[in-house]
Structure formats: C-alpha cells, structure tokens
C-alpha cells in the first residue's frame, strides 16, 4: 500500500527548478485538506514569495501559529502577508543558489514541509503539557489531576482533530465523514486491520479505537453532539514510547496524514473491486457468446421439387 509523504512534491520540484534557473513565476498549488500555496515573483525573478492558506489556520492562531512559523523560517520571514493568504515567506534565489548542494536540499525540504510544520504546532503544545504532567507524576508519585485542555483543529468541513494530553499518554481523535455506505464498510475493515495488526505483530504501534456515530467520552462535552450516521471517530492512544524526543517528529508526521491515508486507500480499494467486477463481467459475456448455437443451413425440397436453404 502506498505511504503518503509529508513533503509537497510540486513545491520541491518548483523550487529546484527556480534555484537552478530563476524566472518569473505565478503558480498556485493545491494540497490536501483545503490547503493552497501560491508561489510568485512579485518584484523580480530572484525574489520568490511563498504563501499558504489553510482552513485550520483560524484554530492554529490560538497557539501562536505565526510566531511558531517565524521561528522555523527565521531566515525567510517577512512582515508582508499576501492578501487572501494566512502566512508568507520570502526567498532570495541567488543567495540560496550560492549555498552548498546539501544546504540547498535542506532548504527545499523545509519549505516543502510548510503545511506539516503548520499542523504540527498544536501537537507540540500538547506534548509540552504531557511532559509537564509526566514530570510532576515522576517527582511526586501521585497522579496529577486530569487536565480538561483539549487542542482542537477544524481542518475540513465537519471534520476535526482533537488532542488531549495526560500524564501517561496523549490521545488523538479524528472525526471523519463517510459519504457512501460502502465507505463505512471499507472503513470498518481497514480499522479492524489496524487493531488486529497490533495484536499480531506490531506491538509498539499506538492503540486504535473506532466508534461510529457516537463521539468518544473525551470530546463528548466539547462538541455539540448529535447522532450522525455518516460520521465516525478514530482514536489513537500515544504512549510514552511514541512521545520521546527522538520519535516526536516522526509520530506527528505519520499521524497528520492518517485521514488522507485512510480515505485514499478506501477509494483505491473501491476502484480495485470495480475493476475486478468489470473483468468478471467481461469473462461471463465471453462465455455466453460462446454458448450461443451456430445457425446451420439445411437444404429442403418443396412438393414441386424445388430446393431452398433454411436455418
């Protein structure tokens, strides 16, 4: 099965081409989850402005998203934000072209991860709360009071991510919409495989829980709950082994793409099933065509002795 990448390949390709050969450009790139990038050279071919807009930026602003991105992209930050977009950075292509190949590759990778870094901000905030509670528990030996703080990201229409830290785990909940009945069936099969895989071999994987229509208890008081046959909730329980400093970045990168990965493979499975059904129908049609009796012409005589062919 295909593993989706966090990097935006179109941004990587465009930057590679422009660094090698600067030119005027005005390109709009659409990504998953209603995210749009705009790459343009408003002044001259050597100065590239990259802007991003995301449906989740309003929620991310509660966690100082702009300041957090300015820290990551300090070398390229600018006070100018392109109208209609949420965040912009400015690149001098001549300066980047004068760097070593390794430095250029790292810059291209960092820029292509702009959306990943944006969505990672509330995860890092939640991990800080977890570290604080875990340290308090380690020092006192007493379980700290449960925090009611839940980090919410509304990243699609009627779909959100909820992150709840505690002293021994971080719970991540995805709400998702199944527009077709068949999507719900495939979704249950996929999620059951996640559960079974952890039981069989992948012991270090996060615990995965699925609830249909009814939200988990952690977020039931947070959202305006109403029964929705099309809605499902997927819960990931991240344990301390997933939250170490060495694994945090990898954990965030993988869990961010879960929704896209999940629905992508549902669509692929449906397409495969349809292709197999079409192939089987073609085989049956061939069998039916071969089963038709051939028309045989028989010579017959009339009473007067004239001959004619009949079928």
N, C-alpha and C positions, 0 to 999 in steps of 0.2 A: 504494500500500500504506500502511496505517496506521502512523504513527510514534507509539509509546507515549510517554507523558510521565512524567517523574520525580516530579512532584507528585502527591500523593494528593488527588483531586478532592473526595472526601467530607469529608476534613478541612478543605479550603479552604472548602467550602460551609457546613459546620457552624460554623466559626469566624466567617465573615462574618455568619451569622445571629445568633450569640450576641453578637458585638460590637455589633450594631445593637440587639438586644433580649435582654439577659441573662435566662436562665431556667434552672430546674433541668433537668439532662440526665444521662442514663446510656446511653451509646451505644458499642457495640463495632463496630469497623471492621476487616474482614479485607483484607489486601493480598496481593500475590504472595509466593511463597517462604515460606509458613507464618509470615508476619508479621502480628501482631494489634495494633491500637490500642484503647485504652479511654479515652473522653472522659467525664468525670464531674464533678459538682459536689458533693463530699462535705460541704462546710461550708455554703455558701450559693451563691446563683445568680451572684454576682460573682466567685467564685474557681473557675477551671477547672483540673482536674488531667488531664494527658495522659500516658498510659503506653504503653510499647511493649514487646513481647516478640518475639524473633526466634530461630529455630533456630540462627543463626550467632553469637549473642551470646557463647557459650562460647569460640569461637575468637577472636572480636574482643576479648575481655577480655585476651588475651595482648598486645595492642597498646594497652592503657590506654584502652579504648573509653569508659568512664565519664568519665575526666578530659578526653578529647578533646571529648566532647559538652558537658561543663560549660563548656569554653572557648567553644564555638559558641553555646550557650544560656545564657550567664552571667547575663543579665538575668532568666531564668526558672528557674534551677536551684534545686533543693530537696534537703534531706537525706533526705526521705521517699521511699521507693520502694514503690509499691503491691504488695502481696503477689501473687505469680503473674506479675509482670512484671519486666523487666530494667532499665528506666530510666524515670524520671518527671520532668516539669517542671510548674511551677505558673504559671498566668496570672491576672493581675488584669484582668478585662474592663473595669472602669471606667477604669483607667489607660490601657489601650490605646485605648478609645473617645475619650479626650481628646487623642490624638495626631492629627497631620495625616493626610489620606487616603493620602498616599504612604507614610508610616511604617506605617500600618495594613496596607496592601497588602504591604509588605515583610515584616512580622511574620507575616502569614498564609502567605506564600510560604515563609519559613524553616521554619515549623512543619510545613507540608505536605511538606517535604523531609527530615523527620526520618530516615526509613529510608535515603534516599540518602546523607545525611551519615554514618550509622552504617556502611554498607557501604563508604564511601569511605576509611575510616581506614587499612586495610592498603595501599591503593593509594598514599596519601600517604607512608607509611613506605617503600614500595618505591621511590617516586620520589626520596626523600631519599638512599637508598643509591645509586641511579643517578647522581644529581647529584654525590655524593661520588666515585664511581669515575670519572665523566667528567672531573671537575676534576683528579683525580690523573693521568689519562691526558694531559690537556692540558698540565699542568705538566712532566711527566717525558718524554712522548713514548713511553713504554713501556706496553704493555698490562698493566693490573693483573691479579693472579691472579683467576681466575674465582671468584665467590662461590657457595657452596652454599646460601645463605639463600633459602628459598622461603616465601612467605607463603601460607598455606592457609586457605580459608574453606569449611567444610562447611555449605552454605546450604539443601540439600534432602536428602531420603533418597537415599543413594548418588550424590549429585551434589555436586561441589565446584568451587571456583575456585582456581587456583594462579598465583601471581605471582612471577616470577623476574627480578630486576634484574641488569644487567651494565653495562659502561662505555659501550656504544654502543646499547643497546636495553633494552626491558622486555618480557618475554614473558608473555602472559596465556593460560592454558589453562583451558577449560571442559570438564568431563566431564558427559555428559548421557545419559539413558536413553531409548531408543526402545521404547515398549511394544508397538507394532504394526509388522509388516513393511512396511506401506505408509508408515509414518512414516519408516523408514530410507530408502526410495526417494525420498520427497519431500525429506528432509533432504539427501541427496546432491545432488539437483538444485539446491536453494537454495544450498548451499555452493559448488557449481561456478559458480553465477552470481556469487557474491562474488569468486571467483578471476578469472573472465572479465571482470567489470566493471573490475577493477583493471588488467587488461591492455589493455582497450579505451580507457577514457577517464579513469577515476578514479585517476590516477597517485599522488595523495597519500594514498590510503587505506592502512590497515595491511595487511600481508601476512596472508593467511588460509590455514591448512593444516588438513586434516582427516584423521584416522586412525580407522579402525573397529576396534574390539575391542582393539587393542594401544595402550597409552599412549605418548606421546612420550618420548624418551630423558631429557628434563629431569626428569621426575617418576617415571620407572620405578623408581628406588631408594627413592622416598619412600612409595609406596603398596604395599599388598600386592597385587601384580599377579596376576590370574587372568583367563583368556580369558572374555569375556562378549559373546555375540552381540548383546545388546541395548544395549551401551554404545558411545558414540562420544566422540571427543576433538577439540575445535575449538581451534586455536591462533591467537592474534593476536600479531603481532610489531609492537610500537610503537617507531617510530624517533624520533630526536631532534626531528624536526619536529612530532611529536604530543605531546612532553613539555615544550614551552616553558611558561613561567609563564602566558602568555595562553591556552594551549589545554588545560592540565591538567584544569581543572574540566569542560570540555566533553567531553574524552576519557573521563574517569571516568563521567560521566553517561550517555554513549552505550553504553559497553562493559558497564556494570552491567545494562542492560536487554536485552542481546543474547539471553540464554537465553529470556526471556519473548517477545521479538520473534520469535525463531526458531520456537518451538513454536506461538505464536499463529498465525503465517501458515501453518504446516503444517496446522493444524486448519481454517483458513479455506479453504485450497486443497482439502482433502478435502470440505468442505461444498459448495464450488462444483462440484466434479466430481460429487458425488452429485445436486445439483440439476439439472445438465445431463443426467445419465443418466435421472433421473426424467422430465424434459421429453422426451427422445428416446423413452422407452418409451411415454409418452402419445401421441406422434405416430405411432408404429408401431401402437398399438391403434386409433387413428382410421382408419389405412389399412386395417387388417384388417377393421374394421367396415364400411367402405365396399365392401370386396371380396366380402362375402357376397352370394350371389344372392338376389333377391327371390322370394318364393313366389308363383307365378302360379296362379290358379284356372282350370281348364279344364272346360267343360261336356261331359259324356259321356252316352251313352244305354245303357240296358240292352237285352237281347233283347226285352223286353216293351214297349219304347218309353218307359220312364220315364227322366227326366233327373235327373242329380246332378252336383255340383261336386267336382272332385278337384284335388289340389295336386301 
